[in-house]
Amino acid sequence: MAIDAVNLGRIDLNLLVHLDALLAERSVTRAAARVGIGQSSMSHNLARLRELFSDELLTRGPEGLRLTPRAVTLIEPVRTALSQIQTLVSRDEAFDPATAERTFRFGLADSMEIWIVPTLLAHLREVAPGIHLRLHNIDSSRLLDDIDADEVDLAIGFDVFRHGQTHHKRRLLFHETYLCMFNAERTGIAPPISLDDYVRLPHVLTSLRPGRSVRGVVDDALEKLGLRRTVVLTTPRFLAVPFLVARAPVVVTMPGRLARLFATELGLSLSPPPVELRDIAVSLLWHASYDHDPAHAWLRQTVVRLAGEL
């Protein structure tokens, strides 16, 4: 498509930066702070944007400003355009991990934090001391929205990215199997755990899903057999689980790599589950607008390599 240089030249392309901030923050005050201008200047730019797009873009609602349908359709094109412009002007800048300075925001459960972040942090301190990490807990119901709003740069997790769109880029790190973990002395059983003991013992469930009624893959598997288990504690924090299991006559079913680490540290017993559970995929997720960002690409490749080594 030919570029209309005359009409395009009449548009202040810097307005796209302000529009991106407004779409992400949904607040004139926060958008102004995000791009480093005054609130009155941002209000003026919002008026210009409304005239440019012939749409209100943001309207007042009961809980503050909300996006119009037209504004919602602009989120991805604006983000992509700005990313491409940034890539264009920085294409000749060589990325050097040893001298680069940047902060990346990771969304991941504490299980992934325990598993990969110590190795990643040690590697960064050695080869890229200016690369900093800011870790965020995963809320699976909002994760894709957080990526779209540029609140998270990268995410790592279990089977949480199956419903992404084409701009949600996904890289499979590995497949994981489940293991049962329990204190043999407190439960009075030895591995391998039988189906009868598995159903009889109280369970601890790890789940990142909010809500009053939480089910896990184990519940679905047992239901197919006409069986049910008793979940006496549900927690979103994998880190607490080994200490709960060590002190109480309970069993937990969790990803195998993490279970092996905990069992080794606390002297707990492991067993294959007595029900068939499908493997889980552990993946890396990011927004397509960062595909050609040299620093982002380097960090992605680093995570993939370290995950393979682990």
N, C-alpha and C positions, 0 to 999 in steps of 0.2 A: 504494500500500500504506500502510495506517495505521501510524503510529509507536506502538510500545508504550512510552509514556513512563515507566511504572513500572519495567519491567525494564531499559530502556536507562539510566535514571537510576542504577541500581545498579552500572553499569559505569564504571570509571575510563577515560575515552576517551584519557587520556594514555598508556595502555598500548599504544595503536596506534602511537604514535611509537616506543616501545621495541621493539615487535614489528617494525616496519619496519627498524629498525637491526639487530636480530638476524637477520632474513631476508637482509639485504644483506651483513652482515659475517661471519655464521656463526661468530661468536666473542663470548663474553660480555664479554671484556676490550675488544675493539675497539668493540663496540656501546655499552658504557658510555662510552668516550671520545668516541664520535660524538655522544651526546646530552648529555654533560657531567655524568654521575653516577658514583658509585663502583661498583666491580665487584660488591661484595656487594649493593648495591641492585639492580643489573641481574639478578643471580642470583635475588633475591627476586621481581622482576617476571617473570622467566621462569617461576618456579614458579606465579605467579598466572595467567599466560597459558596454561600447560599445563592448569590447572584450568578456565579459562574455555572453552577449545576442546576439552577432553577428549582431548588428544593431546600426545605428548611434544614435538612441533614440531622440536626439535633433538636428535639422538642422537650418541653418540660412535662414530667410525669409525677406520680405520687412519690417516687423515690429518687427524684432528681432528673437529670437529662437522660433521654433515651434516643436511640438511633431510629431514623425513619427507614422504611423499606429500601429506599434508594441508597441511603448511607450504608446499609448492610451489604449491598451489592458492590460497594466501592472498596471494602476492606481489603480483599485479596488483590485486586488490580493495582491499588495504590501501593501496597506493600511490595508487590512484585516489581513495579516500576521503580520505586526508590532503591530496591536492592540491585536492580540491573544498572541503575545510574551509578551507585556506589561501586559496583564491580568494574564498571567502565572506567571510572576515573582512577581506580586503584590497581588496575590490571598490571601496570608496570612496577608496582611496588613489591619487592621480594619479601616473602614472609620468613623471618628468622626467629625460630622458637627461643633462641638464647637471649634475644634482645626485645622481643615483643612484650607489650604490656596490655592485658585485657582480662576482664572478668567474665566468666561463663556461668550461667544459671542452670543447674541440673535439677530436674524433677525425678525423684526416685524414692522407693521405699527404703526403710532402714535395713532391710535384708540386703539390698544391692549396695547400700552404703558400706555395710560391714564387709561385703564380699570383694568389691572392686576398688572402692575409693582409697583405701590405704595404699594399694599398689600404684594407683594412678597418681596420688599425691606425692609419693616418693619419687616417681618418675618425673613429674613436673618440677619438683624442687631441684632435680639433678640437671635436666636439660632445658627447662623453660621456667625459670624462677619468676618471671613477670606475669605468667598465666595464673590467675586466681580462680577459685571455685566458690560458688554460693549455692548451697544445697537447699532444696525445697521438698517437702513431703508431697507425694502424689495424691491428688484427689481424682480418682479415675473418672468421676462424672464430669469434671471440669478440665481435664488435662488437655484435650484438643483445643478447647476454647482458650486456655492459657497460652498454648503455642501460637494460636492465631493472633492473640493480642500481644505477642512478643513479651510475655511474662516469663517464659522458659525458653532457653536456647536448645537444650537437649533433654531427653527423658530416657530412662532405662527402667524396664519393668517386665512383669510376667503377664503375657496374654492380654494386655490392656489396649492394644493398638489395632484390633481387628476391624474397627468401624471407622477408620480414618478415611479421608478423601485423597484425591490424587496429589494434592500439595502437602500432604503429611507423608514425608519420606520415612521409610522403615528399613532397617538393616537387622536381619536376624543374627544374634550373637551365638546362641546355642539352644538346644533343647534340654530340658530338665525333667528328671523323674522324681517321684515322691518317695519318701521314707517315713516310717513311723518312729517316733522317739519317745522313750519312757524310762523311768527309773525302775530297774528290775527288782531292786530290794523293796521299794515301797509298793509296787503293784503286785509283787509276788509271782511274776511270770518271767519266763526267759524267752528270748527270740528263737525262732520266728513266732510272732504273735498269731494266735488262731482267730478265726472269724468270731467264734463265741466270745473269746476274751475281748476282742476288739469292740464288739457291740456292748458288752457288759461294762467295760471301763468308762468312766467319765472322760470327756474330750475337752481339749483346749483348741479353739479355732482362731486362726489369724485371718483377718479380713480387712481390706481397705475400704470396703463399701459401707456407706452410711445407711442408717435405717434401723428400725426396731427388729425386723425379722431378717436374719442373715443366714444364708445357706452356702455351703461349700461344695466342691466337687465330690467329696466323700458322701454327703447326704444324697446327692443324685445317684451315685453308684449303689448305695445301700437301698435306696428306694426301688431300684430295679430288681432287687432280691427280696423285696417285701420286708426290709428291715429298717430300723431307725437307731440312731445313736443319741446319747445325751450330752449336749454341749453345756458345760458348767461355767465356761468363761470365754468371752470373745474379746480379742484385742487387735488393734491395727499395728502393734509394735512387735516385730519379730524378735527384737533384742531382749524383750522380757520373757519370752517363751522358755528358754532353757532353764531359767531360774524357777519358773513356775513348775516345770516338769520335775526338776531335781528335788523339790520339797514336797510334792503332793502325789498321791496315787492316781495319776492321770496319764493320758496319751495324747500326742499331737501328731498330725500328719502334715509334713511340710517339704519344701524343695530339698532334694538330697544333698546338694553341695553344702548348704547351710547347716543341715542336720548333722552331717559328718564333722563339720567344724565345731559345733556346739557339743556333740557327744564326746569328742576327743578332749575338749577343755574341761568338761564337768563329769566325765566318767559315766555317761548315760548309754543306754542300750538302743540299738537300731534294728529295724526289721522291715522287710518289704511289706506294703499294705496287703491285707488278705482279700482285698477287692480290686478289681481292675480299674485303674485310673489312667486317663490319657496323659501323655507327656505335655509339658507346658513350654511355650516358646518365650525366651528372654530376648528382647529386642531393644534396639536403639532407635529413637524417633526424633525427627527435627522437621522444621518447615522448609519447603523447597526453595524459598527465597535465599536461604543460606547455602545452597548447593555449591556455589562458586566462590564463596568467601574463603580465602586462603587459610586463615587462622581456624575457622570453623571446620574446614575440611581436614586440616592437620589433626585437630583434636578428635574428630570422628575416627580417623584412621588409627590414632593412638589407642582409643578405647577398644576398637575392634581387635587390634593386635594384642593388647593386654588381656582382653577377655579370652582370646584363643590360647594364650600362654597359661592362664589360670586354669 
